[in-house]
């Protein structure tokens, strides 16, 4: 992971770029920019900076760098944890799949050992053929029954309609008789 600040990490600085700052050594006549650069390198290495003005600025950057470094360390730790968990999950999943395959094979073998004799037994083959014939006959009977029921339903519907027609004609005759009787009574009462 690369740090987010513009400063170089302490482990990436070569020894030739580091100029130790010692207040007991005579001034080397370096320019102000090279002194600032060496101060920044010294701050990254954990050394103190002699200039108080630059100290505050570099301490802020140092805090930003250490915060960023801490975040990167946490991210790296979390990524390692995720990778470890994924590997653990994958290995457990493989073990479970292998166990499932073993159990399915064992189940198949148990079924074969308990029912395998049925394949070669002539009585079982005869029973299976009889069962298929019975099922075929049941289907035929169900089809015939359904057709007969439909025919009976149609016959009953025809008989009902015929009876309904007869009742309706009788009702009309009775109404006409009542109307004739009512007219006769009306004429008598006048």
C-alpha positions, 0 to 999 in steps of 0.5 A: 500500500502506498501512503496518501501523503506526498512524503516518502515513507521512511523505509523507502528513503536511501541512506544517501538522501538522509543528512543527519541534523546535529546541533553540535556539528558545524553548519554545512552551508546547505540551502534552506530547501535542502535543510527542509528536505532533510528535516522532513526525512528526519521527521519520518525517521523519528528524529527531531527537527531543529527548526521550531517553525518547520516542526509544527508543519511536519508534525501535522504531516507526520500525524496525517502520515501516521493516521494514513499508515494506521489506516493502511495497516488496518486495511491490510490486516482486514484483507488478510483476515478476509483472505484467511476466512475465504480459504477456511470457507473454501476448505470447509466447503470442499470437505463438506462436498467430499463428505456428501459425495461419500454419504451419497455413494454409501446410500446408493450402495445400501439401496443396491444391497437391499433391493439388488436381489429384486432385479434378478428375481423372476417373481418380482419381475412377474409382479412388476408386469402385473402391476403395469397391466393393472395400472393400464386397466385402471386407466381404461376403466377411468376413461370409460367411466368418464365417458359414461358419466358425460353421457348420463349427464347429457341424458339427465339434462335433456330429460330436465329440459323436456320436463321444464318445457311441459311444466311451462306449457301447463303453467301457461294453460292455467294462466289462460284459464284463470284469465278467462275465469277472471273476465267472466267474474268481472262481467257478472259483477257489472 
